[in-house]
Amino acid sequence: MKNTMDDLRNHLFETIEALKDDDKPMEIDRALAIAKVASQVIETAKVEVAFLKVTDADGDSCYASPNLKQLGNGKQQGVGERK
């Protein structure tokens, strides 16, 4: 199974919704654990996208979608970068 950044985003929004549940809110410790793991996935994505950018690679990545790879100057745009 291959997870994507969209999947991660969905899990994080589900966590927020679970925290806000009036009847049975998610435990804070569990939400913090989810956030911590998500943060590590995001950091990994940043490293992978930076590697693809530096090497000008067209590598397959669940983080660097084809829409982000080529932006006019032939360079890839990574996570957190601006046009």
ROVO-272150 format. One record per residue (C-alpha): z, x, y. Coordinates in steps of 0.2 Angstrom, whole numbers, plus 5000, padded with zeros to 4 digits. Layout:
<zalums>
ZXY;...
</zalums>
This chain:
<zalums>
500050005000;499550075017;500650025032;499950025049;500650035067;500349845068;501449815053;502749925061;502649825077;502749665067;504349725058;505149765074;504749595082;505449515066;507049615069;507249555086;506949375081;508249405067;509549475079;509249315090;509549195076;510949085081;511349025064;511349185054;510949335066;510549505058;511949635057;511849755071;512049905059;510549845050;509449825066;510049995072;509450075055;507749985056;507550045074;508050225069;506750225055;505450155066;505750285079;505450425065;503750335060;503250335079;503650525080;502650555065;501250465072;501250565088;501150725078;499750665068;498750605083;499050765092;498450865077;496850755077;496650785095;496850975095;495750995080;494450875086;494550795069;493850635064;495150615050;495750455043;497350395051;498250235051;498850295068;497250345077;496150195075;494250215078;494450125095;495550265101;494650415094;493150435106;493450405125;492050465135;492450655135;492350675116;494250695115;495450585106;496750495115;498450505107;499950395107;500750375124;499350455133;498450375147;496550355151;
</zalums>
